[in-house]
């Protein structure tokens, strides 16, 4: 989760695609909007449900055009060949 957040901060779209599971991965990811600033990541909880599945609840804070925002998500990950991949997530209502 932290590496994917860093990739968003650094606009490393190729890494985001490489760490996204093939079953749900988009064809491409648009770069961050000009002026978007990521402000921090808080991992609230993580749980490995079995050796190859995990969930991570996080809040990522950002600011765009002077307006603060936060993304609160519960993400699902799967491990294949000893590597973790983001599958999908559910947004938590603000």
Buried (B, 14 or more C-beta within 10 A) or exposed (E): BEEBBEBBBEEBBEBBBEBBBEEEBEEEBEEBEEEBEBEEBEEEEEEEEEEEBBBBBBBBBBEBEEEEEEBBBBBBBBBEEEEBBBBEBEEBEE
